[in-house]
Amino acid sequence: QVQLVESGGGLVQAGGSLRLSCAASGRTFRSYVMGWFRQPPGKERTRVASIGRIGGITYYTDSVKGRFTISRDNAKNTLYLQMNNLKPEDTAVYYCAAGGGFDSFQYWGQGTQVTVSS
């Protein structure tokens, strides 16, 4: 089992940048595929990006390609999401998640709010 705690959210103007972090407890972080998801107000939660166990494989939803970068530091048990050129439509609660595969996430953090003003 793994516990996840996100940080780094906040209010930023359009065009700005934020870096989200997700700290994982336990010694098994490297055994999980990790992902970032987001849930805008009144909408469903969707995947933003995901990364393989050693970071060699990444996935991004089309709307963030070229703007967001997912990465992980297995020595620090930490997942990151660098978000550049933010847009108002990126406003959402962002969650990190851990799982056994790219389509199977069992563990979730509590979320961190990202608000992008126009």
DSSP file with accessible surface (Angstrom, degrees, kcal/mol):
  #  RESIDUE AA STRUCTURE BP1 BP2  ACC     N-H-->O    O-->H-N    N-H-->O    O-->H-N    TCO  KAPPA ALPHA  PHI   PSI    X-CA   Y-CA   Z-CA
    1    1 A Q              0   0  170      0, 0.0     2,-0.4     0, 0.0    27,-0.2   0.000 360.0 360.0 360.0 151.3    0.0    0.0    0.0
    2    2 A V        -     0   0    6     96,-0.1     2,-0.4    24,-0.1    24,-0.1  -0.993 360.0-145.9-138.4 142.0    1.2    3.6   -0.6
    3    3 A Q        -     0   0  135     -2,-0.4    22,-2.3    22,-0.1     2,-0.4  -0.926  17.4-157.7-108.4 138.9    0.0    6.9    0.7
    4    4 A L  E     -A   24   0A  11     -2,-0.4   106,-0.5   104,-0.4     2,-0.4  -0.943  11.1-174.6-123.8 135.3    0.2   10.0   -1.6
    5    5 A V  E     -A   23   0A  83     18,-2.0    18,-2.7    -2,-0.4     2,-0.2  -0.970  12.2-155.3-132.5 117.0    0.3   13.7   -0.7
    6    6 A E  E     +A   22   0A   7     -2,-0.4     2,-0.3    16,-0.2    16,-0.2  -0.549  18.2 165.7 -88.7 154.5    0.1   16.3   -3.4
    7    7 A S  E     +A   21   0A  65     14,-2.3    14,-2.6    -2,-0.2   105,-0.1  -0.961  40.7  68.9-154.8 166.7    1.5   19.9   -3.1
    8    8 A G        +     0   0   37     -2,-0.3    11,-0.3     1,-0.3    14,-0.1   0.367  61.2 133.2 103.9  -4.3    2.3   22.8   -5.3
    9    9 A G        +     0   0   28     12,-0.1     2,-0.3     9,-0.1    -1,-0.3  -0.169  22.7 120.6 -71.0 172.1   -1.1   23.9   -6.4
   10   10 A G  E     -d  114   0B  29    103,-0.9   105,-2.8   102,-0.1     2,-0.5  -0.988  60.1 -51.1 164.3-167.2   -2.2   27.6   -6.4
   11   11 A L  E     +d  115   0B 129     -2,-0.3     2,-0.3   103,-0.2   105,-0.2  -0.885  53.5 165.0-104.0 130.1   -3.5   30.6   -8.3
   12   12 A V  E     -d  116   0B  25    103,-2.5   105,-2.4    -2,-0.5     2,-0.2  -0.982  34.8-111.7-143.1 150.8   -1.6   31.6  -11.4
   13   13 A Q  E >   -d  117   0B 148     -2,-0.3     3,-2.3   103,-0.2    73,-0.2  -0.478  51.2 -81.5 -78.9 155.0   -2.2   33.8  -14.4
   14   14 A A  T 3  S+     0   0   51    103,-2.4    73,-0.2     1,-0.3    -1,-0.1  -0.282 120.4  30.3 -54.9 137.4   -2.6   32.4  -17.9
   15   15 A G  T 3  S+     0   0   46     71,-3.2    70,-0.6     1,-0.3    -1,-0.3   0.252  99.2 115.7  92.5 -12.1    0.7   31.7  -19.4
   16   16 A G    <   -     0   0   22     -3,-2.3    70,-2.5    70,-0.2     2,-0.3  -0.095  57.7-123.0 -82.2-175.4    2.3   31.1  -16.1
   17   17 A S        -     0   0   61     67,-0.2     2,-0.3    68,-0.2    67,-0.2  -0.932  20.5-179.4-132.4 151.9    3.8   27.9  -14.6
   18   18 A L  E     - B   0  83A  33     65,-2.1    65,-3.2    -2,-0.3     2,-0.5  -0.978  16.1-147.0-142.8 152.8    3.4   25.6  -11.6
   19   19 A R  E     - B   0  82A 126    -11,-0.3     2,-0.3    -2,-0.3    63,-0.2  -0.973  14.5-158.6-123.6 116.5    5.1   22.5  -10.5
   20   20 A L  E     - B   0  81A   0     61,-2.8    61,-2.2    -2,-0.5     2,-0.3  -0.690   6.6-163.6 -90.5 145.3    3.1   19.9   -8.7
   21   21 A S  E     -AB   7  80A  28    -14,-2.6   -14,-2.3    -2,-0.3     2,-0.4  -0.941   8.9-162.7-125.2 151.6    4.7   17.3   -6.4
   22   22 A a  E     -AB   6  79A   0     57,-2.4    57,-2.4    -2,-0.3     2,-0.5  -0.943   9.8-157.4-135.7 109.6    3.4   14.1   -5.0
   23   23 A A  E     -AB   5  78A  52    -18,-2.7   -18,-2.0    -2,-0.4     2,-0.4  -0.772  10.3-157.3 -90.3 130.0    5.2   12.6   -2.1
   24   24 A A  E     -A    4   0A  11     53,-2.8   -20,-0.2    -2,-0.5     2,-0.2  -0.867   5.2-140.8-110.4 139.4    4.7    8.8   -1.6
   25   25 A S        +     0   0   48    -22,-2.3     3,-0.3    -2,-0.4   -22,-0.1  -0.479  59.5  35.8 -87.9 165.5    5.1    6.9    1.6
   26   26 A G  S    S-     0   0   43      1,-0.2     3,-0.3    -2,-0.2    -2,-0.1  -0.059  88.0 -84.5  85.9 175.4    6.7    3.5    1.9
   27   27 A R  S    S+     0   0  241      1,-0.2     3,-0.2     2,-0.1    -1,-0.2   0.298 108.7  74.9-104.1   7.3    9.5    1.7    0.1
   28   28 A T    >   +     0   0   59     -3,-0.3     3,-2.1   -27,-0.2     4,-0.3   0.248  53.5 113.8-108.5  15.0    7.5    0.4   -2.9
   29   29 A F  G >  S+     0   0    0     -3,-0.3     3,-2.0     1,-0.3    -1,-0.2   0.898  75.2  57.0 -52.5 -42.7    7.1    3.7   -4.9
   30   30 A R  G 3  S+     0   0  141      1,-0.3    -1,-0.3    -3,-0.2    -2,-0.1   0.628  97.2  63.8 -68.9 -12.2    9.3    2.3   -7.7
   31   31 A S  G <  S+     0   0   56     -3,-2.1     2,-0.4     2,-0.1    -1,-0.3   0.533  92.6  81.8 -87.9  -4.2    7.0   -0.6   -8.1
   32   32 A Y  S <  S-     0   0   28     -3,-2.0     2,-0.4    -4,-0.3    68,-0.2  -0.807  73.8-132.0-107.1 141.3    4.0    1.5   -9.2
   33   33 A V  E     -E   99   0B   1     66,-2.7    66,-2.4    -2,-0.4     2,-0.3  -0.700  37.5-150.2 -73.2 138.1    3.0    3.2  -12.4
   34   34 A M  E     +EF  98  51B   0     17,-2.1    17,-2.8    -2,-0.4     2,-0.3  -0.858  18.2 178.7-118.6 152.6    2.1    6.7  -11.5
   35   35 A G  E     -EF  97  50B   0     62,-2.5    62,-2.3    -2,-0.3     2,-0.4  -0.977  24.1-137.0-148.3 159.4   -0.3    9.2  -12.9
   36   36 A W  E     +EF  96  49B   0     13,-3.1    12,-3.2    -2,-0.3    13,-1.8  -0.980  26.4 178.8-114.7 133.8   -1.7   12.7  -12.6
   37   37 A F  E     -EF  95  47B  24     58,-3.1    58,-2.8    -2,-0.4     2,-0.3  -0.845   8.9-157.0-125.4 163.3   -5.4   13.2  -13.0
   38   38 A R  E     -EF  94  46B  21      8,-2.6     8,-2.6    -2,-0.3    56,-0.2  -0.994   8.9-160.6-144.7 152.2   -7.6   16.3  -12.8
   39   39 A Q  E     -E   93   0B  73     54,-2.2    54,-2.0    -2,-0.3     6,-0.2  -0.911  13.4-155.4-133.9 104.1  -11.2   17.2  -12.1
   40   40 A P    >   -     0   0   25      0, 0.0     3,-2.2     0, 0.0    52,-0.2  -0.342  46.5 -71.8 -70.0 161.9  -12.6   20.6  -13.3
   41   41 A P  T 3  S+     0   0  103      0, 0.0     3,-0.1     0, 0.0    50,-0.0  -0.295 119.3   1.5 -56.7 126.9  -15.6   22.0  -11.4
   42   42 A G  T 3  S+     0   0   92      1,-0.2     2,-0.3    -3,-0.1    -3,-0.0   0.562 115.1 100.0  74.7   8.6  -18.7   20.1  -12.3
   43   43 A K  S <  S-     0   0  142     -3,-2.2    -1,-0.2     1,-0.1     2,-0.1  -0.760  76.0 -92.7-123.5 170.4  -16.8   17.6  -14.6
   44   44 A E        -     0   0  163     -2,-0.3     2,-0.3    -3,-0.1    -6,-0.1  -0.380  43.9-100.7 -78.6 158.5  -15.5   14.1  -14.4
   45   45 A R        -     0   0   97     -6,-0.2     2,-0.3    -2,-0.1    -6,-0.2  -0.630  45.8-177.6 -78.1 134.1  -11.9   13.3  -13.4
   46   46 A T  E     -F   38   0B  73     -8,-2.6    -8,-2.6    -2,-0.3     2,-0.3  -0.924  30.3 -98.5-132.6 157.5   -9.7   12.5  -16.3
   47   47 A R  E     +F   37   0B  52     -2,-0.3   -10,-0.3   -10,-0.2     3,-0.1  -0.569  30.1 178.8 -77.6 138.8   -6.1   11.5  -16.8
   48   48 A V  E     -     0   0B   0    -12,-3.2    13,-2.5     1,-0.4     2,-0.3   0.803  65.5 -20.7-100.7 -49.0   -3.6   14.2  -17.6
   49   49 A A  E     -FG  36  60B   0    -13,-1.8   -13,-3.1    11,-0.2    -1,-0.4  -0.986  54.5-164.9-159.7 155.8   -0.3   12.2  -17.7
   50   50 A S  E     -FG  35  59B   0      9,-1.9     9,-2.3    -2,-0.3     2,-0.3  -0.971   5.2-158.3-146.8 161.0    1.2    8.9  -16.6
   51   51 A I  E     -FG  34  58B   4    -17,-2.8   -17,-2.1    -2,-0.3     7,-0.2  -0.997  19.8-114.8-144.9 142.1    4.7    7.5  -16.3
   52   52 A G    >   -     0   0    6      5,-2.8     3,-1.0    -2,-0.3   -20,-0.1  -0.080  43.8 -89.1 -71.8 177.2    6.1    4.0  -16.1
   53   53 A R  T 3  S+     0   0  106      1,-0.3   -21,-0.2   -22,-0.1    -1,-0.1   0.803 126.8  27.8 -62.4 -35.6    8.0    2.6  -13.1
   54   54 A I  T 3  S-     0   0  152    -23,-0.1    -1,-0.3    19,-0.0    18,-0.1   0.294 114.1-108.4-109.3   8.3   11.4    3.8  -14.1
   55   55 A G  S <  S+     0   0   28     -3,-1.0    -2,-0.1     2,-0.2    15,-0.0   0.487  86.5 117.2  86.4   2.2   10.2    6.8  -16.1
   56   56 A G        +     0   0   69      1,-0.1     2,-0.5    -5,-0.1    -1,-0.1   0.720  69.9  52.5 -78.2 -20.0   11.0    5.5  -19.5
   57   57 A I        +     0   0  111      2,-0.0    -5,-2.8     0, 0.0     2,-0.3  -0.966  66.5 174.8-120.2 129.3    7.4    5.5  -20.7
   58   58 A T  E     -G   51   0B  66     -2,-0.5     2,-0.4    -7,-0.2    -7,-0.2  -0.945  12.3-163.4-132.0 155.0    5.1    8.5  -20.5
   59   59 A Y  E     -G   50   0B  95     -9,-2.3    -9,-1.9    -2,-0.3     2,-0.4  -0.994   6.7-174.6-135.7 141.2    1.6    9.3  -21.7
   60   60 A Y  E     -G   49   0B  43     -2,-0.4   -11,-0.2   -11,-0.2     2,-0.1  -0.998  28.3-118.3-135.2 141.5   -0.1   12.7  -22.0
   61   61 A T    >>  -     0   0   38    -13,-2.5     3,-1.9    -2,-0.4     4,-0.8  -0.468  38.4-110.5 -70.6 151.0   -3.6   13.7  -22.9
   62   62 A D  G >4 S+     0   0  122      1,-0.3     3,-0.8     2,-0.2    -1,-0.1   0.838 111.8  62.8 -56.5 -36.4   -3.6   15.8  -26.1
   63   63 A S  G 34 S+     0   0   65      1,-0.2    -1,-0.3     3,-0.0   -15,-0.0   0.661 110.6  37.6 -69.1 -14.3   -4.6   19.0  -24.5
   64   64 A V  G X> S+     0   0    0     -3,-1.9     3,-2.4   -16,-0.2     4,-2.3   0.471  81.2 126.6-114.5  -2.8   -1.4   19.2  -22.4
   65   65 A K  T << S+     0   0  120     -4,-0.8     4,-0.1    -3,-0.8    -3,-0.0  -0.300  81.5  15.3 -59.4 133.7    1.2   17.8  -24.8
   66   66 A G  T 34 S+     0   0   89      2,-0.4    -1,-0.3     1,-0.1     3,-0.1   0.299 126.3  59.6  85.4 -11.0    4.1   20.2  -25.2
   67   67 A R  T <4 S+     0   0   23     -3,-2.4    17,-2.2     1,-0.2     2,-0.3   0.685  97.9  51.1-115.5 -36.5    3.1   22.2  -22.1
   68   68 A F  E  <  -C   83   0A   4     -4,-2.3    -2,-0.4    15,-0.2     2,-0.4  -0.829  59.2-165.8-108.6 147.3    3.2   19.6  -19.2
   69   69 A T  E     -C   82   0A  74     13,-2.4    13,-2.9    -2,-0.3     2,-0.4  -0.985   5.6-157.0-134.0 123.8    6.0   17.2  -18.2
   70   70 A I  E     +C   81   0A   6     -2,-0.4     2,-0.3    11,-0.2    11,-0.2  -0.780  23.8 159.2 -96.2 141.1    5.6   14.3  -15.9
   71   71 A S  E     -C   80   0A  46      9,-1.7     9,-3.1    -2,-0.4     2,-0.3  -0.966  21.4-152.2-152.4 166.4    8.6   12.9  -14.1
   72   72 A R  E     -C   79   0A  31     -2,-0.3     2,-0.5     7,-0.2     7,-0.2  -0.992  10.5-154.0-144.1 150.9    9.5   10.9  -11.1
   73   73 A D  E >>> -C   78   0A  51      5,-2.9     5,-1.9    -2,-0.3     3,-0.8  -0.913   9.7-173.0-123.4  99.1   12.4   10.6   -8.7
   74   74 A N  T 345S+     0   0   25     -2,-0.5     3,-0.4     1,-0.3   -44,-0.2   0.781  84.3  59.9 -67.0 -25.8   12.4    7.0   -7.3
   75   75 A A  T 345S+     0   0   88      1,-0.2    -1,-0.3    -3,-0.1    -2,-0.0   0.800 114.7  36.0 -70.0 -27.2   15.2    7.9   -4.8
   76   76 A K  T <45S-     0   0  136     -3,-0.8    -1,-0.2     2,-0.2   -52,-0.2   0.342 105.1-126.5-104.7   2.9   13.0   10.6   -3.3
   77   77 A N  T  <5 +     0   0   41     -4,-0.5   -53,-2.8    -3,-0.4     2,-0.4   0.898  66.0 134.9  52.6  44.0    9.7    8.7   -3.7
   78   78 A T  E   < -BC  23  73A  21     -5,-1.9    -5,-2.9   -55,-0.2     2,-0.4  -0.980  44.8-159.1-134.0 138.2    8.3   11.7   -5.5
   79   79 A L  E     -BC  22  72A   0    -57,-2.4   -57,-2.4    -2,-0.4     2,-0.3  -0.871  17.6-162.7-109.1 144.7    6.2   12.3   -8.6
   80   80 A Y  E     -BC  21  71A  27     -9,-3.1    -9,-1.7    -2,-0.4     2,-0.3  -0.904  17.6-165.9-128.1 155.9    6.2   15.7  -10.4
   81   81 A L  E     -BC  20  70A   0    -61,-2.2   -61,-2.8    -2,-0.3     2,-0.6  -0.882  11.0-161.5-139.2 106.9    4.1   17.5  -12.9
   82   82 A Q  E     -BC  19  69A  63    -13,-2.9   -13,-2.4    -2,-0.3     2,-0.6  -0.808  11.2-166.8 -87.1 122.8    5.7   20.6  -14.5
   83   83 A M  E     +BC  18  68A   0    -65,-3.2   -65,-2.1    -2,-0.6     2,-0.3  -0.952   9.5 176.0-118.8 116.0    3.0   22.7  -16.0
   84   84 A N        +     0   0   63    -17,-2.2   -67,-0.2    -2,-0.6   -68,-0.2  -0.778  60.3  20.4-115.1 161.4    3.9   25.6  -18.4
   85   85 A N  S    S-     0   0   88    -70,-0.6    -1,-0.2    -2,-0.3   -68,-0.2   0.914  84.9-158.7  48.6  50.9    1.9   28.0  -20.4
   86   86 A L        -     0   0    1    -70,-2.5   -71,-3.2    -3,-0.2   -70,-0.2  -0.261   7.5-157.3 -64.8 146.4   -1.1   27.4  -18.3
   87   87 A K    >   -     0   0   78    -73,-0.2     3,-2.6   -72,-0.1     4,-0.3  -0.865  30.9-109.9-121.6 155.9   -4.6   28.1  -19.6
   88   88 A P  G >  S+     0   0   52      0, 0.0     3,-1.9     0, 0.0    28,-0.4   0.846 117.2  63.5 -54.8 -32.9   -7.8   28.9  -17.8
   89   89 A E  G 3  S+     0   0  126      1,-0.3    -3,-0.0   -49,-0.0     0, 0.0   0.560  88.7  69.6 -71.5  -6.1   -9.2   25.5  -18.9
   90   90 A D  G <  S+     0   0    0     -3,-2.6    -1,-0.3    26,-0.0     2,-0.2   0.514  70.5 121.7 -83.0  -6.0   -6.4   23.8  -16.9
   91   91 A T    <   +     0   0   29     -3,-1.9     2,-0.3    -4,-0.3    24,-0.2  -0.397  40.5 107.3 -60.8 124.7   -8.3   24.9  -13.7
   92   92 A A  E    S- H   0 114B   1     22,-2.1    22,-2.8   -52,-0.2     2,-0.5  -0.965  75.6 -80.9-177.6 169.1   -9.1   21.8  -11.7
   93   93 A V  E     -EH  39 113B  34    -54,-2.0   -54,-2.2    -2,-0.3     2,-0.5  -0.861  48.8-146.9 -86.7 127.7   -8.3   19.8   -8.7
   94   94 A Y  E     -EH  38 112B   0     18,-3.2    18,-2.1    -2,-0.5     2,-0.4  -0.858  15.9-171.2-103.4 131.8   -5.2   17.7   -9.5
   95   95 A Y  E     -E   37   0B  41    -58,-2.8   -58,-3.1    -2,-0.5     2,-0.3  -0.934  13.8-146.0-120.0 142.0   -4.7   14.3   -8.1
   96   96 A a  E     -E   36   0B   0     -2,-0.4    13,-2.2   -60,-0.2     2,-0.3  -0.791  22.2-171.9-100.8 154.5   -1.8   11.9   -8.2
   97   97 A A  E     -EI  35 108B   0    -62,-2.3   -62,-2.5    -2,-0.3     2,-0.4  -0.983  14.0-153.2-145.8 152.7   -2.4    8.2   -8.3
   98   98 A A  E     +EI  34 107B   0      9,-2.3     9,-2.4    -2,-0.3     8,-1.7  -0.962  26.3 147.2-128.3 144.2   -0.5    4.9   -8.1
   99   99 A G  E     -EI  33 105B   0    -66,-2.4   -66,-2.7    -2,-0.4     6,-0.2  -0.966  55.3 -96.7-162.5-178.4   -1.3    1.6   -9.6
  100  100 A G  E    S+     0   0B  41      4,-0.6     2,-0.3    -2,-0.3     5,-0.1   0.572  99.6   6.0 -87.2  -9.2   -0.2   -1.6  -11.1
  101  101 A G  E >  S- I   0 104B  20      3,-1.3     3,-1.6   -68,-0.2    -1,-0.1  -0.967  83.7 -89.4-162.4 173.5   -0.6   -0.6  -14.7
  102  102 A F  T 3  S+     0   0   59     -2,-0.3     3,-0.1     1,-0.3    -1,-0.0   0.689 127.6  37.6 -69.6 -14.8   -1.3    2.3  -17.0
  103  103 A D  T 3  S+     0   0  144      1,-0.2     2,-0.3     0, 0.0    -1,-0.3   0.140 109.5  69.4-118.0  21.4   -5.0    1.5  -16.9
  104  104 A S  E <   +I  101   0B  52     -3,-1.6    -3,-1.3   -71,-0.0    -4,-0.6  -0.816  51.4 167.8-145.9  97.9   -5.2    0.5  -13.3
  105  105 A F  E     +I   99   0B  30     -2,-0.3    -6,-0.3    -6,-0.2   -71,-0.1  -0.951   3.0 167.1-115.8 119.4   -4.8    3.1  -10.5
  106  106 A Q  E     +     0   0B  93     -8,-1.7     2,-0.4    -2,-0.5    -7,-0.2   0.681  58.8  59.1-103.3 -23.5   -5.7    1.9   -7.0
  107  107 A Y  E     -I   98   0B  68     -9,-2.4    -9,-2.3  -104,-0.0     2,-0.3  -0.927  61.4-174.8-119.5 138.6   -4.2    4.6   -4.7
  108  108 A W  E     -I   97   0B  88     -2,-0.4  -104,-0.4   -11,-0.2   -11,-0.2  -0.948  17.9-134.1-133.8 146.5   -5.1    8.3   -4.8
  109  109 A G        -     0   0   12    -13,-2.2  -104,-0.2    -2,-0.3     3,-0.1  -0.276  35.9-104.1 -83.9-177.9   -4.0   11.5   -3.1
  110  110 A Q        -     0   0  114   -106,-0.5  -105,-0.1     1,-0.2   -15,-0.1   0.613  62.4-116.9 -87.1 -13.3   -6.3   14.1   -1.6
  111  111 A G        -     0   0   13    -15,-0.1     2,-0.4     1,-0.0   -16,-0.2   0.083  15.6-125.1  97.2 153.6   -5.8   16.5   -4.5
  112  112 A T  E     - H   0  94B  23    -18,-2.1   -18,-3.2  -105,-0.1     2,-0.4  -0.999  25.1-120.0-138.4 135.8   -4.4   20.0   -4.9
  113  113 A Q  E     - H   0  93B  86     -2,-0.4  -103,-0.9   -20,-0.2     2,-0.5  -0.607  23.6-171.9 -81.5 132.1   -6.3   23.0   -6.4
  114  114 A V  E     -dH  10  92B   0    -22,-2.8   -22,-2.1    -2,-0.4     2,-0.5  -0.993   5.0-176.6-120.2 124.3   -4.9   24.7   -9.5
  115  115 A T  E     -d   11   0B  50   -105,-2.8  -103,-2.5    -2,-0.5     2,-0.6  -0.988   6.8-166.7-125.4 124.8   -6.6   27.9  -10.6
  116  116 A V  E     -d   12   0B   7     -2,-0.5     2,-0.3   -28,-0.4  -103,-0.2  -0.954  10.3-154.0-113.8 118.3   -5.6   29.7  -13.8
  117  117 A S  E      d   13   0B  44   -105,-2.4  -103,-2.4    -2,-0.6    -2,-0.0  -0.643 360.0 360.0 -92.7 148.7   -6.9   33.2  -14.2
  118  118 A S              0   0  140     -2,-0.3    -1,-0.1  -105,-0.2   -31,-0.0  -0.338 360.0 360.0 -90.2 360.0   -7.4   34.8  -17.6
